[in-house]
């Protein structure tokens, strides 16, 4: 099964982006809202149902994009895996 998680449009600034991604992926309350915490949780996804989890985000922060790309690689082949879609 595929689940889509959409990050709100118009989010700018790293802190706001990290918060919006956490909300979109329903991160647990202990999410630290930094790049390390983003990687840890985006590479885990154990609180979400089994299947593909597509994060739809407009991008714009290279650091966040790199962390998400690493999480995509890390979760590939798992029961819960992340993909990221950057709409035009």
Secondary structure, 3 states (H helix, E strand, C coil): CEEEEECCCCCCCHHHHHHHHHHHCCCCCCCCCCHHHHHHHHCCCCCCCCEEEEEECCCCCHHHHHHHHHHHHHHCCCCEEEEEECCC
